[in-house]
Amino acid sequence: MNKKIDLSKYDDHKVLGPIARYLNANLGILGAFIALCVVLTIATDSFMTLNNWLTILRTISTTGFLALGVMLTIMLGGIDLIAGAMIACSGCLVVVCMERFGIPMIVAIIIGLVLGLIVGAINGTIIAYAGIHPFVVTLAMQSILRGAAYLIANGQPVPLYSNTTFPKIGTGLAFGVVPYPIIYMLIFFFLQYMLLNKTKLGRYIYAVGGNETAAQFSGINIKKVKIIVWTISGFLASFAGIVLSARLASGQPSTSIGAETDAIAGCVLGGTSMYGGVGNTGGVLIGIMVIGVISNGLTLMHVDSNWQYVVKGVIILLAVYVDMMRQKKMQSRSE
């Protein structure tokens, strides 16, 4: 009864191989996710319905964009705390460009994405060349971006009236059923899977996160890797801001406060090690789904929304503790 499930015999199978490797890597979090779904299905009448699951997936899509960027920074042994502030800033910037300055939608979107790229590149450059810890750099940038969002929006929400196409980016339905943000999220998860598993940059990220000194001696340009990773994270956060502002049809300078917490929780739940060098995209997808299901389940059970913050905080602590125990166990085996 206590035998561990061994799927390694299927690793070389063309079809079953990827599935077996995914299950082996994420068996624990998948088990917890399924158990959570079973409990909520029993506890509520509306949890296991198509409409509710589409709501969950649409809600977590924003967290998904953020988690992908945060995951890369954590894999390098760092962190990125700009997520919520970047959502507010890029969203306000795009809406203000269209509403107050009459800039065409495509150009306004490009401006918002370029903002994410520039901010991410600045973060990565400071971290790489100045040697300041990523926590300090991105915390400072978080404050700058939040202030910039309020300045851009003149301290209040900016409704969008002049463009009726832009909101469809966040509210449109593929095939009349699936919200567009879910499609965007799945595309980005696939692209990040390809990045980490099929490209030289992906191998460099694992190498630098696993042992920065060894990576440097092997000829990897560590500074370049760091700049690229934080630039990707900034881009994904700005994209999340644009999609959310489209969904709300407005720029909201006060939106997404603490959004980075959900992204970090999803990463650590999905097996991304806070010590760096370890992470898989599929695990992060399940991690953010766990966070989304917990929030949704508490809402359906009419639990005070403030308890969601408590639950997420406990989840992060437990996940980091488990990661710490796993690292100690690995070290003891290697000695």
WOKA-V959741 format. One record per pair of residues at least 24 apart in sequence whose ideal C-beta (glycine too) atoms are under 6 Angstrom apart, sorted by sequence separation. I is the first residue (numbers start at 1). J is the second residue. D is the distance in whole Angstrom. If there is no record, write none. Layout:
BEGIN
I	J	D
I	J	D
END
This chain:
BEGIN
90	115	6
266	291	5
90	116	6
265	291	5
262	291	5
274	320	6
265	312	5
274	323	6
265	315	5
269	319	5
273	323	5
265	316	5
268	319	4
268	320	6
275	327	5
79	134	5
78	134	3
79	135	5
82	138	5
89	145	4
96	152	5
81	138	4
85	142	5
92	149	5
80	138	5
81	139	5
105	163	6
82	141	5
86	145	6
89	148	5
93	152	6
82	142	5
85	145	4
89	149	4
92	152	5
81	142	5
85	146	4
88	149	4
92	153	4
99	160	6
105	166	5
96	158	6
181	243	5
82	145	6
95	158	5
99	162	6
95	160	5
98	163	5
209	276	4
210	277	3
209	277	4
170	243	5
170	246	3
171	247	6
169	246	4
170	247	3
167	246	5
166	246	5
167	249	4
193	281	4
160	249	5
192	281	5
160	250	6
159	250	5
158	250	6
189	281	6
157	250	5
158	251	4
128	223	4
157	252	5
189	285	6
128	226	4
153	251	5
127	226	6
128	227	6
153	253	4
124	226	5
125	227	6
124	227	4
150	253	5
149	253	4
124	230	3
123	230	4
124	231	6
120	230	5
121	231	5
120	231	4
120	233	6
117	231	6
120	234	2
119	234	5
116	234	4
117	235	5
116	235	5
61	181	4
68	188	6
58	179	4
61	182	6
64	185	4
116	237	6
116	238	3
58	181	5
115	238	6
58	182	6
61	185	4
68	192	5
57	182	5
113	238	5
112	238	6
75	205	6
112	242	5
76	208	6
77	209	6
76	209	5
109	242	6
75	209	4
90	238	4
94	242	5
91	241	4
95	245	5
86	237	4
90	241	4
86	238	6
90	242	6
76	229	6
80	233	5
87	240	5
91	244	6
83	237	5
87	241	4
91	245	3
86	241	6
73	229	6
95	251	4
72	229	5
87	244	6
92	251	4
73	233	6
91	251	5
92	253	5
69	232	6
69	233	3
88	253	5
69	236	4
88	255	5
68	236	6
88	256	6
87	256	4
65	236	5
66	237	6
84	256	4
84	257	5
65	239	6
66	240	6
84	258	6
65	240	4
84	259	4
83	259	5
84	260	6
83	260	4
62	240	5
81	260	5
83	263	6
62	244	6
70	263	4
74	267	6
70	264	6
67	263	4
71	267	5
66	263	4
70	267	6
74	272	5
63	262	5
67	266	4
77	276	3
63	263	6
67	267	6
76	276	6
71	272	5
75	276	6
75	279	5
71	279	5
71	284	5
67	284	5
67	288	5
64	288	5
63	288	5
60	288	5
60	292	4
59	292	6
56	292	5
56	296	5
33	286	6
47	300	6
25	280	5
26	282	6
44	300	4
26	283	5
29	286	5
33	290	5
36	293	6
40	297	4
22	282	5
26	286	6
END
